[in-house]
């Protein structure tokens, strides 16, 4: 038997739990809302084996949920998660600023020691039109942001899909850094404000894992 006072030694993974409860504002407990434009639409839904997923729906809005978590990628370089897109922003395309809307985004943030807005951010996209494998820079003049299109279009619409990424390798490849900073935050996100459209996606079972 383990407890917070007696953690499991050398855990195999670091989960980002979705515990199936919300606070008085409808935000899943343990997650924090980030709202950029218009109103958030957030719900919990059953996933598998008694676990829960977070469903985000965007109506010309831009918002997400993040969890503060410290992860050393030298020990836990792999991020896995499940996601499901039920509706895409039809004209969304990460390759242009004025169409840069996605139904589903997962971000890994590496906090800058002094300036939050300068924190390098690595994103994984389910895009509407940009081809799988597209690398898209973020459009912030301040935040270093690199994004990888993992899924594109309607082929797997309405289906749960599992992803597995070596975040340490992606960071080194896209940011070209010799040192590997620690993860400080992970976010799930949706946005359709650029294309003035709607989208819906769900996320579940996010966790960092050892390489073996």
N, C-alpha and C positions, 0 to 999 in steps of 0.2 A: 504494500500500500504506500502511495506517495501523496505528498501535499505540497503546497507552495513552500513550506519550510523545509521540505525534504524532496527536492526535485530529482527527476530521473537523471543519473549520471550519464554523460555522453549521449544525449538524445539523438535519435536517428533523423528527426525532422523538427522544424519550428513552424507550427501551424499558426495561421491567422484566423482564429475561430469566428464563426457566425453562430451565435448561441440560440437564435430563435426568439429573442425578446427585443422590444424596442423601448425607447424612452418616451417621455410625455410629448415629444415633438415628432415621434414616428421614426427616429433614427435608430438603426440597429445598435444595441448596446456594445460598446467596445470600439465603435467606429465614429469618426467625426465627419461632419458635412463640410464640403467646400462648394460654394455656390458662386458662379461667375455671372450667369444671366438667367432671368426669368425664374420659374418655380420648379423645385425638385418634385419628382414623383417616385417614391421609394416604397417597396413592399418586400416582405419576406415570403418565400414560397418553399414548400417541401422539396428536398433534393433526393438523397438516397440514404437508406439505413438510418432513418431518424434525424439526418442532418438537414440543414437549411441552406438555401441560396438567397442572395440579394438580387431583386429585380429592379432595374432602373428604366424609367420611361422618360423620354425627352420630347417636349413640345416647344420647339424653337428655343430650347434652353441649353445651358452648359453647366453641369454640376457633377460631383462625384463624392465618394466616401474614401477616407484614408484611415490607416491604422499606423500609429507610431510604433516602430519595432526595430530593435538594433540587431543586425545580423552581420556576422563576419563571413564574407564570401569565400575566404580561404578554407573555412570549415564547411560551409553550407552554400555551395555555388549554384545549386539547382533550384529554380522556382517552378512549381507545377500548379496548375489550376484547371478548373472546368469553366466553360462559358457556353452560353446559348443565345443566339440572336434570333428574335422573332420578327423584327421589323428593321429594315435598313433605311437610312436617309438616301433616297434614290440617286441623287446627284453628288453625294459625298465623295471626295477624292483628296487624299492626303498630299497629292503632288502640287496643289495650288492653295494659297492662303484663303481665298474666298470660297473654296469648297471643302475646307478641311474639317469635315464632320465625320464622326464614326459612331456606330451603334455601341461599340465596345472597345474600351481601352484599359490596359493595365499598366501602371507606372511604378517604377522603382526609383526612389529618390535618394541621393547621396548628399546629405546636408553639408552646406558650406559652413566652415567654422565661424564665420563672421556675418555673412550676408545671405539670408534665406533665399532671396530671389536669384542668387547665383549658384544655387545647388544643382549640380549635374543631374539630369533626369533621363532615364531610359524607358521608352514606351513600347508596348506591344499592341498592335491594332488589328481589329476585324474591320476592314475597310469595305466600301461599296464597290469601288471601281479600280483603285490602284492595284497592280498585280502583286501577288504573293512574292515576298522577297524585297519589295521596294523599301529603300531606306529614305525616310523623310526627316529633314531637319525641322525642329520646332520654329515657330515664327516669332518667338520672343526675342527682343534685342538684348535681353539681359541674361536669361536662363539658358545655359547650355543644354540642348535637348536633342536626342536622337531617337527615332521611332522606326520600328520594324513592322511591316505588314505581314502578319502570320496567316490571316484568312482574308478572302475577298469574295464579295458577291453572294448570291443566293443559294449556291449549291447545297450548303448544309444548314439552311435556314430552318429554325425550329428544332434542331438537334443539339444535344449536349456534346461538346467536343473537349477533349483533354489536351492541354498543352504542357510541354516540358522544355524549359530553356536553361542553358548554362549562362546565368547572368554575368558571372565573372568573365567568361570568354567574350560575351557580347560587349561588355563594358570596355575591355581591353581593345577589342577590334574597332569599336566606333569612337572611343574617346582617345585612344592611343596613349594611355597613361601607363607609366611603369609601376606606380603604386596602385593598390586596390583599396579604395575607401570602403568604410562600412556602410551598409544600408541603414537608413534612419526612418524611412517611411515607405509604405506601399499604398497605392490608390487604385480604385476602380472608377471608371469615368464613362460618361456619355455626353455627346453634344450634337446639336442640330441647328444652332443659331445662325450659322453662315448660310445654309441652304434653305432656311425657313421651313423646316420639315419636321417629321416625327421619327422616332426610333424606339426600340425596346430591346433590352438584353438582360441576361441574368448571369451571376457569377457565384461560384461555390468552391469550397475545399482548396483554398490557396495555402501553400506551404513551401517553405524552404527545406531542401534535403541535402544530405551529403552526396558526393559524387558517386560513391560505390553503392 
